[in-house]
Amino acid sequence: MGKLAVNYDFAVQMDGVSYGFARVSGLSEEQEYEIIAEGGRNWGPVFLPKQKSKQEVLILERGIRTGNGKSELGELELSVGSKVNNLIVIVLDGAESARTYTVPYGIVSKIETGGLDAMGHEVLIEKIEIIHNGLTRSS
């Protein structure tokens, strides 16, 4: 039996900068089809792909920057309406990449911050939602 990929070891890159997030959701691919029954075609209908009519949402939760420089996402110039180019989610298998999800273009639609607490040790950014028009998956 083949080795199963795990879902807890992953990295996120936005515009070439690495980040660490506790959770990433919305990594789904979907294609709508128009079904046409042609006369004289008795073996089945024709399935034609439709143009996407709804935006897909990628949700990144509880994150920090893992590279050099500033450490918190709150210190970056990331705001609602910001464009995000080349967002890459890399699922790791040890030191190697097991699967890669790429979003070539997206826009930040929502940023949710945690409460301010001088006694706490929480990250400032709780959730970032990025709308996009599709992602590609590679192994």
N, C-alpha and C positions, 0 to 999 in steps of 0.2 A: 504494500500500500504506500502511496506517495506521502510525502511530508506535507502537513497542513501549515498554511501561513497563519501567523498570529496577528491579532489586531491591536496590540498594546505597544508596539515599538514602532514609532513613526516620527518623521520630521516634516516641517513645513517651511517652504521658502516663498517669500514674496519679493518680487523685484530683485532677486539675487541675495536677499538677506535671510538668514536662518532664524527660526522661531521655535519655541517649544510650547505646545498646547496640551491641555489635559484631555480634550475631546474634540474630534472633528466629525461632523455629521453632514449629510446631504451629498455624499459621494455616490450618486446614482446616475444612471444613464437611462434615458427614456426617448422613444421615438413613436410618434403617432402615425397611423396609417389610414389611408382612405381605401375602402374596399369597393371594388367595381366588378360587377358581374357582367361579362361580355357575352353577347349572343353567339352561339356556336362553340363556345369554350366550355365544354362539359366536365373537364377534369378539375375545375376549381376557379375561384375568383382571382382577380389581379389585386395585389397589395401594392399601393403606391405610397411612398413616404410623404407625409405632410410637412409643411413648414412649421417650425415650433411656434406655438401660440402663447406659451407661458414661460416666464423666467424660472430658472432653477436657482435654489438658494443653498449656498455652502455656509455652514455655521462652525465657527472656530470659538472654542470656549477655554477660558482661563489660561492666558498665554503670556509668555515673556520672550524677550529677544535673547538668543543664545550665543550670538557672536560677540565680537569686541565692541567697545563703546558703551552707549547707553543700554541699560539693562531692562527697563520696563517699556511695555508697549505704549503706555501713556505719554512717554517722552518723544514718541515719533510723530511725524506730521501725517497722521492718519485720521480722517474725519469723514462724516457722512457725505457722500458724493465724491469721495476720492476714487480715482481710477487705480485699479490693481492690475498690473501686467505680469504674465508668467507666474501665476501662483501654482506651486508644485507641492503635492503631498507625496512623500516617499515612505512606503511601508518597508521596514527593514527586517531582514532575517539574519540576525547576528550583525556582521559588519557589511553585508551585501544588501543591495536593493532587491526586494522580492516583487514589488509592484509599484508603479508610479501613476499618479493621477495628475493631469495637467489642465489648468484653466487658463487659456491664453489671454482672456480679457474679462474683467469684472468690475463692479462698482460697489463700494461699501454702502449698504442701505440702512444699517443699524449698528450702533455701538452702545453696549450696555455696560455701565461701570458699577463697581461695587461701592458700598458705603464707605465714607471716610472715617477711619478709626485710628487715633494716635496710638492706641495700645495693641492694635492688631498687626498681623503679618500676612495680610491678604494681598493678592495682586489687584491692581486698579481696574484692569479691563476684564470683565466677566465674560462678555460675549461680543463677537463681531459677526455680522451677517453680510455676506457678499452675494449679490445677484450676478448671474452669468448666463450665457446662452449655450452652455454645453461644456463638457469636459471630455478628455480623451484618457483612456487607460492603456497602459502598456506593462508587460511583465518583464 
